[in-house]
Amino acid sequence: MDQNTLLDIRIIKFQDYIRRKPNSPFGYYGLGVQYMLSNKHQLADKMFTQSLKIDPCYMPAKLGKLEYYLTKSKFVNAARYYQKNKDSFLEKKIYIKRIHNFSSRLYISRNFFENLRKFRSLFAFNEKVGILQKMYNNSTENTVVNILLAMSFIKEKRVDDRSLMLYKLCVNMNGIIDKLRWDLVEIISNKEPLILHNEKIAGLFQSIPEKVYKKDYLDFLLSTFISQQNKEKVINAFSSLQENHVLPNNTTLWKYIDFCSNNNIWNSTVALYCQKLIEDGWINNSLASSAFTLRNKGIVDKDNKMFKTLALYGYVGH
């Protein structure tokens, strides 16, 4: 069943839900989400509005309406709507994280940068003209304004004090997409190289950005993921390395094997890295134990040459 058919089915289900429970804000919100996914944005906005008529405090619908404004490039409306509802958005971190995420997703949208020329007066720094700039001047706490301006400044390749202050605000936001976060880190690092050693910021990444694969920052990012003990993030990150034929340094490989050993994760990737380290002379009790565990589980053959190397160091195994 294709995606369009699934969306049509969900739309019918939510329409039926509304018929049965016309006074529930959930039904209108759910239908609005399906319309957003179907690119029927005007209908989606109507549903979010109806949901809020029933319950003006219904947060999912408020988030939906904000996303609608951003999707339709109604940037000032989005910024003002956020400002109006800021207190309710700030009630839970998950709300702000979601706002950071769908606001920053515009960064990988062709429409955003195509519309920059059209909406130049919203962004361009001119105290008499720039609407979003004026909002930023009034308050640096509007997260929607901050993200929109930062993305605009990056496009303009701005690195003045004003833009750097904005970049530093945004790079610490939980939930922004990894591509934007890395571009912010890279720009800031030209003036403040210590940001490349900031574990808090590294820990906010959810994956390895494409541009990082050939950077020294890769090993720092992987080490941070491992120290967070986030299994899903670590496994996905190292899987992406294999897909892109990238090999971290030996210290990072050792940390990964140790992480997998402690979490009882045994697979061909662990075997590959284990063999690589042993061939490079990284011989110790922990690595030998991992190698023998891989052999006992049938993941590597007993005749694998790394066992001959281990035997030379007195590691025989059972």
C-alpha positions in Angstrom: 0.0 0.0 0.0 1.5 3.3 -1.1 1.8 6.4 1.1 -1.0 8.3 -0.6 -3.4 5.5 0.0 -2.4 5.3 3.6 -3.0 9.0 4.0 -6.4 8.8 2.4 -7.3 6.0 4.8 -6.2 8.1 7.8 -8.1 11.1 6.6 -11.3 9.0 6.3 -10.7 7.6 9.8 -10.2 11.1 11.4 -13.3 12.4 9.5 -15.3 9.5 11.0 -13.8 10.3 14.4 -14.9 13.9 14.1 -18.5 12.8 13.2 -18.6 10.6 16.3 -16.8 13.1 18.6 -17.4 16.6 17.2 -16.4 18.3 20.5 -13.0 16.7 20.7 -10.0 18.8 19.7 -8.0 15.7 18.9 -10.0 14.7 15.9 -9.5 18.1 14.2 -5.8 18.1 15.1 -5.3 14.6 13.8 -7.1 15.4 10.5 -5.0 18.6 10.2 -1.8 16.5 10.5 -2.9 14.2 7.7 -3.7 17.2 5.5 -0.3 18.6 6.2 1.3 15.3 5.2 -0.9 15.4 2.0 0.3 19.0 1.2 -3.3 20.3 1.7 -2.0 23.1 3.9 -5.0 25.4 3.9 -7.3 22.5 5.0 -4.8 21.7 7.7 -4.8 25.2 9.0 -8.6 25.2 9.2 -8.5 22.0 11.2 -5.9 23.3 13.7 -8.0 26.5 14.0 -11.1 24.4 14.7 -9.3 22.3 17.3 -8.2 25.5 19.1 -11.8 26.9 19.0 -12.8 23.9 21.0 -9.8 24.0 23.4 -7.7 27.2 23.1 -5.0 25.5 25.2 -4.7 22.3 23.1 -0.9 22.2 22.6 -0.7 19.8 19.6 -2.9 22.1 17.6 -0.8 25.2 18.6 2.3 23.3 17.4 0.5 22.3 14.2 -0.5 25.9 13.5 3.1 27.1 14.0 4.3 24.4 11.7 1.7 25.5 9.1 3.0 29.1 9.2 6.6 28.0 8.7 5.7 25.5 5.9 3.9 28.2 4.0 6.8 30.7 4.5 4.7 32.9 6.7 7.7 33.7 8.8 6.5 36.8 10.5 3.2 35.1 11.4 5.2 32.2 12.8 7.5 34.4 14.8 4.5 36.4 16.2 2.5 33.2 16.9 5.5 31.8 18.9 5.9 35.0 20.8 2.2 35.1 21.7 2.2 31.5 22.9 5.7 31.4 24.2 4.8 30.6 27.8 2.7 27.6 26.9 5.4 26.3 24.5 8.0 26.6 27.3 6.0 24.5 29.6 7.6 21.3 28.3 11.0 20.7 26.8 9.5 18.4 24.2 7.5 21.3 22.8 10.5 23.5 22.3 12.5 20.6 20.9 9.8 20.0 18.3 9.7 23.7 17.4 13.5 23.7 17.0 13.2 20.7 14.7 10.6 21.7 12.3 11.9 25.3 12.2 15.4 24.1 11.3 14.1 21.7 8.7 13.5 24.7 6.5 17.3 24.7 6.2 17.2 21.7 3.9 14.2 23.0 2.0 14.7 24.6 -1.3 11.7 26.8 -0.8 13.3 28.6 2.2 16.3 29.9 0.3 14.3 30.5 -2.9 12.1 32.8 -0.8 14.9 34.7 0.8 14.9 37.2 -2.1 11.2 37.5 -2.0 11.3 38.1 1.8 14.5 40.1 1.9 12.9 42.9 4.0 12.1 40.4 6.7 15.7 39.4 7.2 18.0 42.2 5.9 19.6 44.2 8.7 18.0 47.6 8.6 16.6 49.0 11.8 13.8 50.6 9.8 13.0 47.7 7.6 14.0 44.2 8.8 10.9 42.9 10.6 12.5 39.8 12.0 15.6 41.8 12.8 13.5 44.2 14.8 11.9 41.4 16.7 15.4 40.0 17.5 16.4 43.5 18.7 13.4 43.5 21.0 14.1 40.0 22.4 16.7 37.3 21.8 14.3 34.7 23.4 12.1 34.1 20.3 13.5 30.8 19.2 11.7 30.9 15.8 13.2 34.3 15.0 16.6 33.1 16.1 16.6 30.0 13.8 15.2 31.9 10.8 17.7 34.7 11.1 20.6 32.3 11.7 19.8 30.3 8.6 19.5 33.5 6.6 22.9 34.8 7.9 24.6 31.5 7.0 23.3 31.8 3.4 24.7 35.3 3.3 28.0 34.0 4.8 27.9 36.6 7.6 30.5 36.3 10.3 30.2 39.6 12.1 29.7 39.9 15.9 25.9 40.1 15.6 25.6 36.9 13.5 28.1 35.0 15.6 26.1 35.8 18.7 23.0 34.4 17.0 24.9 31.3 15.8 26.0 30.6 19.4 22.4 30.8 20.6 21.2 28.4 17.9 24.1 25.8 18.1 23.0 24.9 21.6 19.4 24.3 20.7 18.2 20.8 21.3 16.3 19.4 18.3 17.7 21.4 15.4 18.7 19.2 12.4 22.3 17.9 12.4 23.2 19.7 9.1 22.4 23.1 10.5 24.2 22.3 13.8 27.4 21.3 12.0 27.4 24.3 9.8 27.0 26.5 12.9 29.8 24.6 14.6 32.1 25.0 11.6 31.5 28.7 11.3 31.9 29.4 15.0 35.1 27.3 15.1 36.9 29.7 12.8 36.7 32.3 15.6 36.4 30.0 18.6 38.1 26.6 17.9 37.4 25.3 21.3 33.8 24.6 20.2 35.2 21.6 18.4 35.9 20.1 21.9 32.5 21.0 23.4 31.0 17.7 24.6 27.6 19.2 25.3 27.2 20.4 21.7 28.6 17.2 20.3 26.0 15.3 22.4 23.2 17.2 20.7 23.9 15.6 17.3 21.7 12.7 16.5 23.8 11.3 13.7 27.0 12.0 11.7 26.4 14.9 9.3 27.6 14.1 5.8 30.3 16.9 5.9 31.9 15.5 9.1 33.0 12.1 7.6 36.3 13.6 6.5 36.9 15.8 9.5 38.8 15.3 12.7 35.5 16.1 14.5 34.3 12.7 13.5 36.2 10.8 16.2 35.2 13.4 18.8 31.6 13.0 17.8 31.7 9.2 18.0 33.5 9.2 21.3 30.8 11.5 22.7 28.0 9.2 21.5 29.7 6.3 23.2 30.1 8.2 26.4 26.4 9.0 26.3 25.7 5.2 26.3 23.0 5.7 23.7 22.8 2.3 22.0 20.7 3.4 19.1 22.8 6.5 18.3 26.1 4.6 18.5 25.0 1.6 16.4 23.4 3.9 13.7 26.5 6.1 13.7 28.9 3.2 13.1 26.6 1.6 10.6 26.7 4.9 8.6 30.5 4.8 8.7 30.5 1.4 7.0 28.0 2.6 4.4 30.3 5.5 3.6 33.5 3.4 3.8 34.9 5.6 6.6 37.2 4.2 9.3 37.6 6.1 12.6 41.0 6.2 14.4 42.1 3.2 16.5 41.3 4.9 19.8 37.7 5.3 18.7 37.5 1.8 17.4 38.7 0.5 20.8 36.0 2.6 22.6 33.4 1.1 20.3 34.5 -2.5 20.9 34.5 -1.9 24.6 31.0 -0.3 24.4 29.7 -3.3 22.5 31.3 -5.7 24.9 29.7 -4.0 27.9 26.3 -4.0 26.1 26.6 -7.6 24.8 26.5 -6.4 21.2 28.3 -8.8 18.9 28.3 -8.5 15.1 30.4 -8.4 12.0 31.3 -4.7 12.6 32.7 -5.5 16.0 34.7 -8.4 14.4 36.1 -6.1 11.6 37.2 -3.5 14.1 38.6 -6.1 16.5 40.7 -7.6 13.7 41.9 -4.2 12.6 43.2 -3.3 16.1 44.9 -6.6 16.7 46.6 -6.4 13.3 47.8 -2.9 14.3 49.3 -4.2 17.5 46.6 -3.1 20.0 46.8 -6.2 22.2 45.3 -6.3 25.6 43.1 -8.5 27.8 39.9 -6.7 26.8 40.5 -6.9 23.1 41.5 -10.6 23.4 38.4 -11.4 25.3 36.3 -9.7 22.7 38.0 -11.7 19.9 37.4 -15.0 21.6 33.8 -14.1 22.3 33.3 -13.4 18.6 34.8 -16.7 17.8 32.7 -18.6 20.3 29.6 -17.0 18.9 30.5 -18.1 15.4 30.9 -14.6 14.1 34.5 -15.1 13.1 36.2 -18.3 12.0 38.5 -20.1 14.5 41.2 -19.9 11.8 41.1 -16.2 11.6 44.7 -14.9 11.5 44.1 -12.5 14.5 44.1 -15.6 16.8 47.6 -16.4 15.6 48.6 -12.9 16.6 47.0 -13.2 20.0 48.7 -16.5 20.6 52.1 -14.9 20.1 51.2 -12.7 23.1 50.1 -15.6 25.2 46.3 -15.3 24.6 44.9 -18.7 23.8 41.2 -18.5 24.8 38.8 -21.4 25.4 
